[in-house]
């Protein structure tokens, strides 16, 4: 029983530390954030921080890894859905995890998280489209079309996030799913012509 309390307490502490870094990154670059600032914002002492993380970069790397794993699992669980349902679930997830997505699209963090997020979206879209069309993942035409499709989706999501989620979710779902359907129809048309 005591171990469970300790695990829960440790998880709560890690969450507070992660949220503190995420908040700090809205105002300053990663290289300028100190352990002391994170500890103060999370209401823990420096020793507690160091029990969980080596330094600010270790913390950031762990956040990045967790984000990508969670997004990958979500995307894979949604791949069978129609476009509007797919984006409805994705937009809901983003809305429930605003701090993380502010981090992904923040100009204050190294671009690697956004790049890895982009690759994840591209990879999932590529897999879905290749399976639907029963064609090889190495098809160059498919690759370029899926690149366009994924980057358009990401651009809309980034505009929404960087606009502080001011537009209603329904508008974003309608916009992204509509653009996505049109792009998917185009991809299928072009590849049928080959």
N, C-alpha and C positions, 0 to 999 in steps of 0.2 A: 504494500500500500504506500509506504514512504517513497519507494522508487517511482511510482506513478506520479506522485505530487511533485517530485524533483523533475521528472521529465516534462510535466506540464508547465512547471515554473521556468525551466530552461527554454522551452518552446516559446513561451510568452516573452521572455527576455530577448530571444533571437528575433522574434517578430517586431518588438519595439525598436531594436537596433536597426533592422532592415528598413522599417518605416522612417526612422530618423534619417538614414542616409538618403532615401528616396526624396524626402522633403527637402533636405539640404541641397540636393542636386537640381532643384527647380531654380535656385538662386545663384549657384556657383559651380564652376567646373570640378570634376572629380579630383584632379590634382591639387586643388586648393582646400579640400575638405579635410579636417583633422579628426583624429580619434576622439579628442576631447570634445569637439563640437557634437559628434555623434553621441557620445556618452551623455553629455548634458541634455541633448534633445530627447534621448531615450530614457532619461532619468535613471541611469546606471553609472557605476564608477568605471574608470579605465580598466581596472583589474577584471571586472566582469566582462567587459568588451573582449579583452585578450583571452579569456577562458573559451570564447566561442570563435574568434577570428584572429588571424595573424596581424592583419593591418586593414586599412581602408580598401585596398585593392583585392584582398582575399574576400572581404565582405561583398564587394561589388561582383566579383567572379561567381560567388555562390548565388547571389540574387539572379545574375544573368542565367546561370545554369538552370535554376529552378523555374524561371520564367519560360525558357525554351522547352523544357521537358513538359511543363503544364500545357503550353500552347500546342506542342506536337501531339500530345495525347488527346486534347480537345479536337484538333483538326481531324485526326484520324477517326475519332468517334462520330464526326459529322459528315464524313465523306460520302455517305450514301444518300444524304438528304438533297432535296431540290434546292436550287439557288436561294430562294427567299428564306426557306427554313434554315439553311446553312448559315446565311448571314445574320438571320435573326438571333440564332444561338451565339454566334461569334460576337455580335454587337452587344448582346446582353452580358457576355463574359467580360468584354472590355469595359463596359459600364460598371460592372461589379468590382473591377480591378483597376480603377482609374489611376491610382498612384503608380502602378507598374507601367501602364501605357504612357503616362507622362514621362516616365523614366526612359522608355524605349525611344520616344520621339524628342527627348530633350536635347537641345544643342550643347548642354553642359556635360554630357557623357561621351566617352569614346564611341565612335561610330560602329564599333564591332557588334554591339547588341542589336542595333537597327539592321546592320548587314546580315547578321545571323537570322533575325526575324524575317527579313526579306527572302533569304534562301529557304527558310522553312515554308513560307507561304508558296513560293515558287515550286518547291519540291512536291508539296501536297497537290497543288493544282496540276502539275505535270503528271503525277501518278494517276489522279482522277481522270484527266483527259485521255491519257494513253490507254487506260483500261476501257473507257467508254468507246473509244475509236478502235480498240484492239490493234494498236500500232506500237512500234518500238519506241522506247524512251529516248533513243538517240536520233530520232527524226528531227532534222534541222528546222523544217517549217513549223512543226509543233513547238519546238523549243522557243523560237522567236515569238510565236503567237501567245504562248503561255507566259512568256516574259512580259509582254504588253498587258496581258490580263492581270497578272499578279501585281505589277507596278501600279496599274490604275486603281486597283482595290486598295493598295497600301497608301497611295496618295490621298484618297478620300478619307481613309481612317486617320491618317496623320493630320489632315486639315481639321477634322472633327476634334481630335485630341488636343492639338495645339490651339484650337479655338476654345479651349476649356469646356468642351462638351456642351456648348451653348445651344447647338441645334438638337431638336428632338430625335430620339433613337429611330422613330418610325421613318423620318426623312432620310436618315443615313441608310437604313435597311433598304428602303425603296430605291434609293439612288444606286447603291452598290449592287444590289441584286439585279436591277434593271440593266445597268452597264455590263454586268457579268454575263447575263443571259444573252445580250446582243453580241458580246465578244465570243461566247461559246458557240453561238449559231454561226458566226463568221468563221471560226476555226473549223467547225464541222463542214461548212460549205467549201472552204479552201482545200481542206484535206481530201474531200470527196472528189475534187477536180483532178487530183494528182494521178 
